[in-house]
C-alpha cells in the first residue's frame, strides 16, 4: 500500500480494517485458485491498478 502498488491479500486476519477491497488491494479467499485468479486479473490490465 505504501508503495502505491496493488496488493493481493488473503481475506483473514486483523489488518482488514486498513484495506479497501479493489482500491488498495484485492482480497481473496485463502486458497491457491483465488490467489492465482486475482494475480491474473491484475496481469491482464496492469494500468487499471496503478496508483
Residue, then its C-alpha position, 0 to 999 in steps of 0.5 A: x500500500x505504501x508503495x502505491x502498488x496493488x496488493x493481493x491479500x488473503x481475506x483473514x486476519x486483523x489488518x482488514x480494517x486498513x484495506x479497501x477491497x479493489x482500491x488498495x488491494x484485492x482480497x481473496x479467499x485463502x486458497x491457491x485458485x483465488x490467489x492465482x485468479x486475482x494475480x491474473x486479473x491484475x496481469x491482464x490490465x496492469x494500468x487499471x491498478x496503478x496508483 
